[in-house]
Amino acid sequence: MSANITSSKGFYGWINLIVAAVIGVIAMSYMVSFSYFLPYLLDEFGWATRDANFAATINMIAMGLCGPFAGVFIFKYGARRAMVLGNSLGLLGFLLMFFHNQLWQLFLGYGLLVGVAAGLGGMLAGMTVINDWFVNKRAMALSLFLGSGGFVGIFTGRAIIWAIETYGWRNTALILSSLILLLAVILPGIFIRNKPRDLEQLPDGPESETEGKGKTIPPKAAYRTPVDFTAKEAIRTRCLWLLVAYFCLNMLAMGAIMPNQIVYLSDIGMSRAVASLALGAMSGFMAFSQLSVGFISKRFSMHAIAVFGEILKLTGLVILILTKSQPFVFIYMIVLGLGFGFAMAATMNIYPNYFGATHYPKIMGTVRLFWTFIGSAGAPLAGHIRDISGSYLTAFQGAVAITALGLMCLIFARAPVHPSLKESKTEKVLSRG
């Protein structure tokens, strides 16, 4: 098998990328599907918005708590096993949603099981595969990986709403569990290969050695750490904690907004079908900007792209709280989608570029514990504000302020220098003296 796979036309990284992109779509459905189910659950059971939103909180906490375990598991056993095991829990979670009648069952199904599935078998596992198989082409590969979820998201919301309206929310949960079994358990179990050396290949494929000669790329745009950080070394850098603070604040703000989008848009007079169309537009523009990062990163640093994306997100949120007009809601979705895509794709590249790919799952698994824990407070807090005031406005105004603070943290998160390089520089200075 390795004989034909190692040929120039048989670079297996592209197959891994396709399967990882499917996993990315499933991981995206883990995060956004609750927003579509929520109004129907509130209608049927009469639960308070705050109480139902605790399912989203538990989901994020579970995803965060399993982060360190997921990082170690992926580092030791590989992303393929993590995908199969994690997403098996995801299909069980949606299967339990099919049967549930009480809040604690929703908390267990969507909250705990789907949360652990997202943490173990979702984005972290997919990005680890891509970081291992791509180096020079990493920005493009990650952009394709992230963008695939956004493009499918154009149709996901409308499909879920259509399925719920046609077959009911219980049968829709059953359909999702079946898709997870096929696309996120069986598919990666058959096709994913963890590292190039497993197939006697090199990252980026055989052509990577000669690719790019004669091309000039700005040094800042092409920056990658020359020495990979261990998890302990990364944790000791100011840059990592600024990025953690940025993600914590970003997740808190987005956690307040994203799960409550359909309910909020319904509150201001939009039908659920039109609201799902607006969210689909956001996903489409998010995908477009994510794919664009693979091209514009040849001229601009990932840090600059991420900052620009956050500014767009902030602008979109301001539009949201200043208007209830349906056309402006679509403008908000477009601007937020573009900003979300630029920021997400760039920051996902920043971590392996700044700290290296060797210990990426350990580093990300550890730091994700913080931002998911803090971000988990967003959904129930926003729901509680709506319950007591009748509106999400105050919650969304707070999200704008939190996003602005996160932007400041991101601006100051500059690339760290590996300790060994600092030591060698000091030795050179001393020897000259």
C-alpha positions as CSV (number, residue, x, y, z in Angstrom):
1,M,0.0,0.0,0.0
2,S,2.8,2.4,0.9
3,A,4.4,2.0,-2.5
4,N,1.7,3.8,-4.5
5,I,0.6,6.1,-1.6
6,T,4.1,7.6,-1.4
7,S,4.1,8.6,-5.1
8,S,3.7,12.3,-6.0
9,K,0.1,11.7,-7.0
10,G,-0.8,9.8,-3.9
11,F,-0.2,12.2,-1.0
12,Y,-2.6,10.9,1.6
13,G,-2.8,14.3,3.4
14,W,-5.5,15.4,1.0
15,I,-7.7,12.4,1.9
16,N,-7.1,13.1,5.6
17,L,-8.1,16.7,4.9
18,I,-11.4,15.7,3.3
19,V,-12.3,13.4,6.2
20,A,-11.2,15.9,8.8
21,A,-13.4,18.5,7.0
22,V,-16.4,16.2,7.4
23,I,-15.5,15.9,11.1
24,G,-15.4,19.7,11.2
25,V,-18.9,19.9,9.8
26,I,-20.1,17.4,12.5
27,A,-18.2,19.4,15.2
28,M,-20.0,22.6,13.9
29,S,-23.3,20.8,14.2
30,Y,-22.5,19.9,17.8
31,M,-22.1,23.6,18.6
32,V,-25.0,25.2,16.6
33,S,-27.7,22.6,16.5
34,F,-29.0,23.5,20.0
35,S,-29.9,27.0,18.8
36,Y,-32.3,25.4,16.3
37,F,-33.8,22.9,18.8
38,L,-34.2,25.5,21.6
39,P,-37.4,27.3,20.6
40,Y,-39.2,24.0,19.9
41,L,-38.1,22.6,23.3
42,L,-39.4,25.8,25.0
43,D,-42.7,25.5,23.1
44,E,-43.2,21.9,24.1
45,F,-42.0,21.8,27.6
46,G,-42.5,25.4,28.8
47,W,-39.1,25.5,30.4
48,A,-37.5,28.9,31.3
49,T,-35.0,30.0,28.7
50,R,-32.3,30.2,31.4
51,D,-32.9,26.6,32.6
52,A,-32.9,25.1,29.1
53,N,-29.7,27.0,28.2
54,F,-27.9,25.2,31.0
55,A,-27.7,22.4,28.5
56,A,-25.4,24.6,26.4
57,T,-23.4,25.5,29.5
58,I,-22.9,21.9,30.5
59,N,-21.9,21.2,26.9
60,M,-19.1,23.8,27.0
61,I,-18.0,22.7,30.4
62,A,-17.8,19.1,29.4
63,M,-15.9,20.1,26.3
64,G,-13.5,22.1,28.4
65,L,-13.0,19.6,31.2
66,C,-12.1,16.8,28.7
67,G,-9.6,19.1,27.0
68,P,-6.5,18.0,28.9
69,F,-7.5,14.4,28.7
70,A,-8.3,14.8,25.0
71,G,-4.9,16.4,24.3
72,V,-3.0,13.6,26.1
73,F,-5.2,10.9,24.5
74,I,-4.6,12.3,20.9
75,F,-0.9,12.7,21.6
76,K,-0.6,9.1,22.8
77,Y,-3.1,7.2,20.7
78,G,-3.7,9.4,17.7
79,A,-6.6,11.5,16.4
80,R,-8.3,8.5,14.6
81,R,-9.1,6.7,17.9
82,A,-10.2,10.0,19.4
83,M,-12.6,10.7,16.5
84,V,-14.2,7.2,16.7
85,L,-14.5,7.2,20.5
86,G,-15.6,10.8,20.9
87,N,-18.2,10.8,18.1
88,S,-19.6,7.5,19.4
89,L,-20.6,9.5,22.5
90,G,-22.0,12.2,20.2
91,L,-24.4,9.8,18.5
92,L,-25.5,8.5,21.9
93,G,-26.1,12.1,23.0
94,F,-28.5,12.8,20.1
95,L,-30.1,9.4,20.5
96,L,-30.9,10.3,24.1
97,M,-32.4,13.6,23.0
98,F,-34.8,11.5,20.9
99,F,-36.1,9.9,24.1
100,H,-35.8,12.8,26.6
101,N,-38.7,14.4,28.4
102,Q,-37.0,16.0,31.3
103,L,-34.3,18.7,31.7
104,W,-31.8,16.4,33.3
105,Q,-32.0,14.1,30.3
106,L,-31.3,17.1,28.0
107,F,-28.4,18.0,30.2
108,L,-27.0,14.4,30.0
109,G,-27.6,14.0,26.2
110,Y,-26.8,17.3,24.6
111,G,-24.9,18.7,27.6
112,L,-22.5,16.0,28.7
113,L,-22.3,13.4,25.9
114,V,-22.3,15.8,23.0
115,G,-19.9,18.1,24.9
116,V,-17.4,15.3,25.5
117,A,-17.8,14.3,21.8
118,A,-17.0,17.8,20.6
119,G,-14.0,17.9,23.0
120,L,-12.5,14.5,22.1
121,G,-13.5,13.8,18.6
122,G,-14.2,17.2,17.0
123,M,-12.1,20.2,16.1
124,L,-9.0,19.4,18.2
125,A,-8.6,15.9,16.6
126,G,-9.2,17.3,13.1
127,M,-6.8,20.1,13.4
128,T,-4.2,17.8,14.9
129,V,-4.3,15.6,11.8
130,I,-4.0,18.7,9.6
131,N,-1.1,20.1,11.6
132,D,0.7,16.8,11.4
133,W,0.2,16.4,7.6
134,F,0.7,20.0,6.5
135,V,3.5,22.5,7.3
136,N,4.1,24.9,4.3
137,K,0.5,24.4,3.2
138,R,-0.9,24.5,6.7
139,A,-2.7,27.9,6.3
140,M,-4.5,26.7,3.1
141,A,-5.3,23.3,4.6
142,L,-6.7,24.8,7.8
143,S,-8.7,27.3,5.8
144,L,-10.3,24.5,3.7
145,F,-11.0,22.6,6.9
146,L,-12.7,25.4,8.7
147,G,-14.4,26.8,5.6
148,S,-16.1,23.5,4.8
149,G,-18.0,23.8,8.1
150,G,-19.1,27.3,7.2
151,F,-20.3,26.3,3.7
152,V,-22.3,23.4,4.9
153,G,-23.6,25.6,7.6
154,I,-25.4,27.6,4.9
155,F,-27.8,24.7,4.5
156,T,-27.5,23.1,8.0
157,G,-29.8,25.5,9.8
158,R,-32.5,25.5,7.1
159,A,-32.2,21.7,6.9
160,I,-32.6,21.2,10.7
161,I,-35.5,23.6,10.8
162,W,-37.2,21.9,7.8
163,A,-36.6,18.5,9.4
164,I,-38.1,19.6,12.7
165,E,-41.1,21.2,11.0
166,T,-41.6,18.1,8.9
167,Y,-40.7,15.2,11.1
168,G,-40.6,16.7,14.6
169,W,-37.6,17.6,16.8
170,R,-37.3,14.0,18.2
171,N,-36.9,12.4,14.8
172,T,-34.5,15.1,13.7
173,A,-32.3,14.2,16.7
174,L,-32.5,10.6,15.5
175,I,-31.5,11.6,12.0
176,L,-28.5,13.5,13.4
177,S,-27.4,10.5,15.4
178,S,-27.4,8.4,12.3
179,L,-25.4,10.9,10.3
180,I,-22.8,11.0,13.1
181,L,-22.5,7.2,13.1
182,L,-21.9,7.2,9.3
183,L,-19.8,10.3,8.9
184,A,-17.9,10.8,12.2
185,V,-17.4,7.3,13.5
186,I,-17.3,4.9,10.5
187,L,-15.7,7.2,8.0
188,P,-12.6,8.4,10.1
189,G,-12.3,4.8,11.5
190,I,-11.6,3.6,7.9
191,F,-9.7,6.5,6.3
192,I,-7.9,8.6,8.8
193,R,-4.1,8.1,9.1
194,N,-2.5,10.0,12.1
195,K,0.9,10.9,10.8
196,P,2.8,11.0,7.4
197,R,5.4,8.5,8.8
198,D,2.6,5.9,9.2
199,L,2.6,5.7,5.4
200,E,6.2,6.6,4.8
201,Q,5.3,10.0,3.6
202,L,6.5,13.6,4.3
203,P,4.3,16.6,5.4
204,D,2.9,18.5,2.3
205,G,3.8,15.6,0.0
206,P,6.9,14.9,-2.1
207,E,6.6,18.1,-4.0
208,S,7.0,20.2,-0.8
209,E,10.8,20.1,-1.1
210,T,10.9,22.1,-4.3
211,E,7.7,24.0,-3.9
212,G,7.9,27.8,-3.4
213,K,11.4,28.3,-4.7
214,G,11.8,31.7,-6.3
215,K,8.7,33.1,-4.5
216,T,9.1,35.9,-2.1
217,I,6.9,35.8,1.0
218,P,7.0,38.5,3.7
219,P,8.8,37.2,6.8
220,K,6.1,38.2,9.2
221,A,3.4,36.6,7.0
222,A,5.3,33.3,6.9
223,Y,6.4,33.2,10.6
224,R,6.7,29.8,12.3
225,T,8.6,29.1,15.4
226,P,11.9,27.4,14.5
227,V,11.7,25.3,17.7
228,D,8.5,23.6,18.9
229,F,7.4,24.4,22.5
230,T,6.5,21.8,25.0
231,A,3.2,22.3,26.8
232,K,5.1,23.5,29.9
233,E,7.2,25.9,27.9
234,A,4.1,27.3,26.2
235,I,2.3,27.8,29.4
236,R,5.1,29.9,30.7
237,T,4.8,32.5,27.9
238,R,2.8,35.7,28.2
239,C,1.5,35.2,24.6
240,L,-0.3,32.0,25.5
241,W,-2.2,33.5,28.4
242,L,-3.1,36.6,26.3
243,L,-4.5,34.2,23.7
244,V,-6.3,32.3,26.5
245,A,-7.8,35.5,27.8
246,Y,-8.9,36.5,24.3
247,F,-10.6,33.1,23.7
248,C,-12.2,33.2,27.2
249,L,-13.8,36.6,26.5
250,N,-14.7,35.7,22.9
251,M,-16.3,32.4,24.0
252,L,-18.2,34.2,26.7
253,A,-19.6,36.8,24.3
254,M,-20.4,34.3,21.5
255,G,-21.8,31.9,24.1
256,A,-24.3,34.5,25.0
257,I,-25.3,35.3,21.4
258,M,-25.0,32.1,19.3
259,P,-27.3,29.7,21.1
260,N,-30.0,32.4,21.5
261,Q,-30.0,33.7,17.9
262,I,-33.2,32.0,16.7
263,V,-35.1,33.0,19.9
264,Y,-33.8,36.6,19.7
265,L,-34.7,36.9,16.0
266,S,-38.2,35.5,16.8
267,D,-38.5,38.0,19.6
268,I,-38.0,40.9,17.2
269,G,-40.6,39.6,14.7
270,M,-38.7,37.3,12.3
271,S,-40.1,33.9,11.5
272,R,-38.0,30.9,12.4
273,A,-37.6,30.1,8.7
274,V,-36.2,33.6,7.9
275,A,-34.1,33.5,11.0
276,S,-32.5,30.2,9.9
277,L,-31.9,31.8,6.5
278,A,-30.1,34.7,8.1
279,L,-27.9,32.3,10.1
280,G,-27.2,30.4,6.9
281,A,-26.0,33.7,5.3
282,M,-23.7,34.2,8.3
283,S,-22.3,30.7,7.8
284,G,-21.7,31.3,4.1
285,F,-19.8,34.5,4.6
286,M,-17.9,32.9,7.4
287,A,-16.8,30.1,5.1
288,F,-15.8,32.6,2.4
289,S,-13.6,34.5,4.8
290,Q,-12.1,31.3,6.3
291,L,-11.1,30.1,2.8
292,S,-9.7,33.6,2.0
293,V,-7.2,33.3,4.9
294,G,-5.4,30.6,3.0
295,F,-4.6,33.2,0.2
296,I,-4.2,36.5,2.1
297,S,-1.9,34.9,4.6
298,K,0.8,35.0,1.9
299,R,0.8,38.8,2.3
300,F,-0.4,39.4,5.9
301,S,0.5,37.9,9.2
302,M,-2.0,35.6,10.9
303,H,-2.0,38.1,13.8
304,A,-3.0,41.0,11.6
305,I,-5.8,38.9,9.9
306,A,-7.1,37.8,13.3
307,V,-7.2,41.4,14.6
308,F,-9.0,42.5,11.5
309,G,-11.5,39.7,11.9
310,E,-12.2,40.8,15.5
311,I,-12.8,44.4,14.5
312,L,-15.4,43.1,11.9
313,K,-17.1,41.0,14.6
314,L,-17.3,43.9,16.9
315,T,-18.8,46.0,14.1
316,G,-21.4,43.4,13.5
317,L,-22.4,43.2,17.1
318,V,-22.8,46.9,17.3
319,I,-25.2,46.7,14.3
320,L,-27.1,44.0,16.0
321,I,-27.9,46.0,19.2
322,L,-28.6,49.2,17.3
323,T,-31.4,47.9,15.0
324,K,-34.3,45.5,14.8
325,S,-34.8,46.1,11.1
326,Q,-34.8,42.8,9.1
327,P,-32.4,44.1,6.4
328,F,-29.9,45.3,9.0
329,V,-30.2,41.9,10.7
330,F,-28.9,40.4,7.5
331,I,-26.1,43.0,7.3
332,Y,-25.2,42.1,10.9
333,M,-25.0,38.4,9.9
334,I,-22.8,39.1,6.9
335,V,-20.4,41.3,8.9
336,L,-20.3,39.0,11.8
337,G,-19.8,36.0,9.5
338,L,-16.9,37.6,7.7
339,G,-15.3,38.6,11.0
340,F,-15.9,35.3,12.6
341,G,-14.3,33.5,9.7
342,F,-11.2,35.7,9.5
343,A,-10.6,35.5,13.3
344,M,-11.2,31.8,13.6
345,A,-9.1,30.7,10.7
346,A,-6.2,33.0,11.7
347,T,-6.2,32.2,15.4
348,M,-6.3,28.4,14.6
349,N,-3.1,29.0,12.5
350,I,-1.5,31.1,15.2
351,Y,-1.2,28.3,17.8
352,P,0.8,25.9,15.6
353,N,2.8,28.7,14.1
354,Y,3.7,30.2,17.4
355,F,4.2,27.0,19.5
356,G,4.8,24.3,16.9
357,A,2.8,21.2,16.0
358,T,4.6,18.5,18.0
359,H,2.8,19.2,21.3
360,Y,-0.2,21.0,19.8
361,P,-2.9,18.6,21.1
362,K,-1.5,18.9,24.7
363,I,-1.3,22.7,24.5
364,M,-4.7,23.2,23.0
365,G,-6.3,20.6,25.3
366,T,-5.0,22.3,28.3
367,V,-5.8,25.9,27.4
368,R,-9.2,25.0,26.1
369,L,-10.2,24.0,29.6
370,F,-10.1,27.7,30.6
371,W,-12.0,29.3,27.7
372,T,-14.8,26.7,27.5
373,F,-15.3,26.9,31.3
374,I,-15.7,30.7,31.2
375,G,-17.5,30.7,27.9
376,S,-20.1,28.3,29.2
377,A,-21.6,31.1,31.4
378,G,-22.7,33.1,28.4
379,A,-25.8,31.1,27.3
380,P,-27.6,30.8,30.6
381,L,-26.6,34.4,31.6
382,A,-28.2,35.7,28.4
383,G,-31.2,33.5,28.9
384,H,-31.6,34.7,32.5
385,I,-31.5,38.3,31.4
386,R,-34.2,37.6,28.8
387,D,-36.4,35.9,31.5
388,I,-36.2,38.8,33.9
389,S,-36.3,41.7,31.4
390,G,-38.1,40.3,28.4
391,S,-35.2,41.1,26.1
392,Y,-31.7,40.0,25.2
393,L,-30.6,43.6,24.6
394,T,-28.7,44.0,27.9
395,A,-26.9,40.7,27.4
396,F,-25.9,41.5,23.9
397,Q,-24.6,45.0,24.9
398,G,-22.4,43.2,27.5
399,A,-21.2,40.9,24.7
400,V,-20.0,43.9,22.7
401,A,-18.0,45.2,25.7
402,I,-16.5,41.8,26.3
403,T,-15.6,41.4,22.6
404,A,-13.8,44.7,22.7
405,L,-11.8,43.6,25.8
406,G,-10.9,40.4,24.0
407,L,-9.7,42.3,21.0
408,M,-7.2,44.2,23.2
409,C,-5.8,40.9,24.5
410,L,-5.4,39.6,21.0
411,I,-3.6,42.8,19.8
412,F,-0.9,42.3,22.5
413,A,-0.4,38.6,21.9
414,R,2.8,38.7,19.9
415,A,4.9,35.6,18.9
416,P,7.0,34.2,21.7
417,V,10.6,33.3,21.5
418,H,11.6,29.7,22.5
419,P,13.7,29.6,25.7
420,S,16.5,27.7,23.9
421,L,16.8,30.6,21.4
422,K,16.9,33.1,24.2
423,E,19.7,31.1,25.8
424,S,21.7,30.9,22.6
425,K,21.3,34.6,22.0
426,T,22.6,35.3,25.6
427,E,25.6,33.0,25.1
428,K,26.5,34.8,21.9
429,V,26.3,38.2,23.6
430,L,28.5,36.9,26.5
431,S,31.0,35.4,24.2
432,R,31.4,38.6,22.3
433,G,31.8,40.5,25.6
